[in-house]
Amino acid sequence: WERDTYIADYRFNPANKLIDAKLNLYVNQNSIDNQSWGTKYISDAKGGDVRNTFSFNLGPTAHRLTVGTDFVFEKSESELTDASDTSNDSRNLGLFVQERMTLGPLGISLGARFDDYEADFGPHNISGSEVSPNLRATYEVVKGLTAFAGYGQAVRGSGIIPGSWMANLDSSATLEVTEPESSEQYDGGLRYNIDGLFLDNDHFIVEGTLFETKLEN
């Protein structure tokens, strides 16, 4: 098994609270060579992430608003012994917005993500789009002690790993997958964060979290 990864990362953060831009581009190349069976599987994924964070104040509240997009295109090729080579494609385009607001000891974060996806499962294809919201709140009960709770949704409608499994699907296979994989998560807990607990320059954090995640498809 061989993997090559290439990453380009660019940041731009001038003396302007309205500009904190990030650009990330990557290429992942995977190759699995099964010498016992004389088969080879190759997967190429190309993706990126572009975002900007706007920082500003409205009255007594401080805000950090992040908007951006990310994308990934993946292609898997299977070279089989009987010369019946196969290929599968997958893509996902995401748009997201996240707002973080603080008002004294209270912090609120809310946002949403839109995903437009398409994936091959052998000769079968699924595609669609989903919106995933999230909400989170924090409150500093006393100095250093913060209570937090959150809710979030996520979807995964693309992805062709493992390509070796996809190569075995043909038109006679019954595809039960018609919806993307989706999840819901609830969590809450307490975090204690303090400087100078034992020494002037030390930093101490302890956190306890209770969460529940539900997966479908």
Buried (B, 14 or more C-beta within 10 A) or exposed (E): EEEEEEEEEEEEEEEEEEEBBBBBBBBBBBBBEEEEEEBBBBBBBBBBBBBBBBBEEEEEEBEBBBBBEBBBBBBBBBBBEEEEEBBBBBBBBBBBBBBBBBEEEEBBBBBBBBBBBBBBBBEBEBEEEBEBEBEBBBBBEEEBEBBBBBBBBBBBBBBBBEBBBBBEBEEEEEEEEEEBBBBBBEBBBBBBBEEEEEEEEEEEEEEEEEEEEEEEE
